[in-house]
Amino acid sequence: MPHSQTNKITISIDTMGGDQGVNITIPGAARTLEKHPNIHFLLFGDESYIRPVLSRYPNLKSNSEVIHTPHSISNTEKPSVALRKGRESSMRLAINAVSDGRADCIVSAGNTGALMAMAKMVLKCLPDIRRPAIASVLPTHDGEIVMLDLGANLSCDSEVLVQFALLGAVYAKVVGGKETPTIGLLNIGSEDIKGHEELKSAAAILERVSFSGKYHGFIEGDDIPMGTTDVVVTDGFTGNIALKMAEGVANLSALYTKEAFKSSIFAMMGALLAKRAFSRMKAKIDPRFYNGGMFLGLDGVCVKSHGGTDAIGFANALEVAYNLIENEFNEKVAQELKELMNQESFFASDIEGV
C-alpha cells in the first residue's frame, strides 16, 4: 500500500551539490517539510556549511540528521574520477544511505554524470532493466509530458527503447495521474518507413504487446511542445539536444518579449496592462516547477535537481522524490516489467525477426 502522511519517509540529500550548495538545498528541504511533515532528512555534507543555514529552520533541524563529510564532487569532475576518488563525498554517502536502507531516496543537484555513475554502481538496475534513463516532466500546450532519455544513454537498441516506454508509462501514471498514458517514439517523421532500424523494431514490439500505456506511433520534434503524447521516448543523445533546444527557445522568447515591451512608451504601457496575464504565463513555464529528473530503472529512487535552481526548484525535486516513494514507483515498475517479459522476449535474436 502507498505511504501515508503518518508514515515516515526518509530522504537523503547531497547538500553540497549544485551551484549554491547548502544555500538552496537546506531552504528547499525546509519548504518541503512544511508540506510533508512526515519526512525525515539525512543531510550529507560539510557541517561547517550546513549548520549555520540549518539553524535558521528549527523545524527542519529537529527533523533531520547531519552526516559530516568535508568531501564533495565538483561540477567539472569526470564520472570515472568521481567513482575512484569520491567514496567519502557527500554525493556518494547520500546514495549509500539508500542502498543501506537508511533512506528511501536520494536527491542531489550535483554533477549529473557522477551522480548517474555512482547511483548505477551502488543501487544497480531493477531486475531485467538493462539501462537506467533520465526522465523529467516538461510543460506543453495541453499540460505536461514525460520525456526520456534526457542524457544517460547516447545510443539505444530497440530492447532499451521498449523498456524506456514502460518506465515512462509508469512514471506518467504515478507522477502525472494518467490512467493510460500514450507513448510516442521520437523520430524524423511520423511515417512507418522513416527512422533507423532500432526505432522500427521498437515500434513493432510496442504495437503488439500489452503494457500500462498505449503506443501512439512515431512523433516529431514539434509534437513535444504540443503534447501529442503523454510520454516521449528517445535515446539520450537526441533527448538531451531536444531539451536544451527547448530551453534555448524559451529563453530567447523571453528575451524578445522583454525587448519588445521596452521599445517604446506605448509598449511599456501595454506591458503594465498585461502584467497579470504575463504572470500567469510565467507560472506555467517556470522551470523551477518542472525541476527534478528521475533516474528511472535503478533499484532505488534517485532524483537529479538542476544545479542552477533555487530553493523553490530544489523543493520541487524533493516533491518528485516524495511522490515516487509515496506511490511505490519501483514496485509498480517491477510488476509491469514482469508482465511485459512474460509476453515478449527482448533478446536481439528475437528482435531481428520483427
C-alpha positions, -999 to +999 in steps of 0.1 A: +000+000+000+012+036-006+027+055+023+005+079+042+013+112+059+017+093+092+044+070+078+079+084+079+097+089+045+135+094+048+152+114+021+190+117+019+203+150+004+236+158-011+236+192+004+269+203-013+256+197-049+246+225-073+258+260-079+248+272-044+250+241-023+235+245+012+220+278+003+194+261-019+193+225-006+185+233+030+159+260+024+144+237-002+142+209+024+125+233+048+099+242+023+091+206+016+089+197+053+062+224+057+041+205+031+050+170+042+057+168+079+063+130+078+096+135+060+129+129+079+161+142+062+196+129+062+218+159+053+252+149+039+280+174+036+304+197+055+287+206+088+306+239+089+285+250+059+253+231+068+247+241+105+247+279+101+220+276+074+201+248+092+199+270+124+175+293+106+150+264+103+142+250+138+116+226+125+139+212+098+167+209+124+145+188+146+135+166+117+169+159+102+203+144+109+236+159+097+262+134+085+295+153+082+320+149+053+344+175+041+344+160+006+322+168-023+320+163-061+327+193-083+306+201-113+336+195-136+347+162-122+347+133-147+324+104-137+353+079-138+373+102-114+343+106-091+339+069-088+375+064-079+381+093-056+346+102-044+338+074-020+337+097+010+319+125-009+285+139+002+270+125-030+283+090-026+274+088+011+239+100+003+235+073-023+249+047+001+222+056+026+195+044+001+215+012-006+219+005+031+182+010+038+186+041+059+169+063+034+140+058+009+155+080-018+183+104-026+182+139-042+212+158-055+218+190-075+253+179-082+273+166-112+249+146-134+274+122-149+289+115-115+255+110-099+244+086-126+277+066-125+276+063-087+239+056-084+242+029-111+271+012-094+257+014-059+220+009-064+222-013-095+194-016-120+160-032-114+158-069-125+156-072-163+162-034-168+193-031-190+200+007-187+186+035-165+172+066-181+169+102-170+132+113-172+116+146-165+082+163-167+080+192-193+053+218-200+032+215-231+002+232-248-022+207-232-005+202-199+026+182-192+045+153-207+072+129-195+103+127-217+132+102-215+160+096-220+175+131-214+212+122-215+221+090-197+225+068-229+239+082-261+225+053-282+199+027-275+188-005-292+151-015-296+150-035-263+162-005-243+137+018-261+108-006-253+119-006-216+120+032-216+084+032-229+074+010-200+093+031-175+078+063-189+043+050-188+045+040-152+061+074-144+033+092-162+007+072-141+025+078-108+036+114-112+011+127-138-020+107-128-025+095-164-047+064-164-035+050-197-006+072-209+000+075-247+036+067-258+054+083-288+088+073-302+106+105-313+116+102-350+124+123-380+089+117-394+056+100-384+057+076-413+065+040-406+092+038-432+113+066-415+140+062-389+167+038-381+162+001-376+162+002-338+133+026-338+113+005-363+119-027-342+109-009-310+077+003-327+068-032-340+071-046-304+051-018-288+023-022-313+017-058-303+024-060-266+002-050-237+016-027-210+004+002-188+005+027-217-009+029-252+015+031-281+007+061-304+034+058-330+062+079-343+062+116-334+083+145-345+100+173-326+071+198-329+048+172-312+067+176-279+055+211-270+021+204-284+017+174-260+007+150-288+015+121-265+018+118-227+053+102-229+081+109-254+107+081-258+141+086-274+178+080-268+198+102-245+218+119-273+186+131-291+167+138-259+193+160-244+196+180-276+159+184-278+157+195-241+185+221-245+169+234-277+136+239-259+153+257-230+171+279-255+140+288-274+121+296-241+150+319-231+151+336-265+113+341-265+115+357-230+144+380-242+125+391-273+093+398-253+113+419-228+129+438-256+096+444-274+079+459-243+108+482-237+108+495-273+085+525-267+064+542-241+033+527-255+048+492-254+057+498-217+021+508-210+009+477-227+032+456-206+017+471-174-018+463-186-008+427-195+012+422-163-012+398-147-015+377-179+022+375-182+025+364-146+001+335-153+021+326-184+054+327-164+040+304-138+031+279-164+066+277-179+087+284-148+114+258-150+116+256-112+082+239-111+094+212-135+127+206-117+136+171-107+148+144-132+143+108-121+169+082-129+143+056-140+153+019-139+175+019-108+168-003-078+163+028-057+148+062-061+174+088-072+163+123-083+186+149-100+179+186-094+191+212-119+224+226-105+214+262-111+180+262-095+169+280-063+152+267-031+118+266-048+132+245-076+150+222-053+119+218-032+101+206-064+128+180-069+122+168-034+085+167-042+092+144-072+112+121-049+084+121-023+057+113-048+077+084-062+082+068-028+046+076-017+032+059-048+057+029-047+070+036-082+097+010-083+074-017-070+050-009-098+077-009-124+089-043-113+054-057-116+048-041-150+081-054-163+074-089-152+041-089-171+058-075-202+086-100-202+060-128-199+046-116-232+077-108-252+113-119-252+136-090-258+168-108-269+184-095-301+178-127-320+140-123-314+140-086-324+158-093-357+128-114-368+104-085-363 
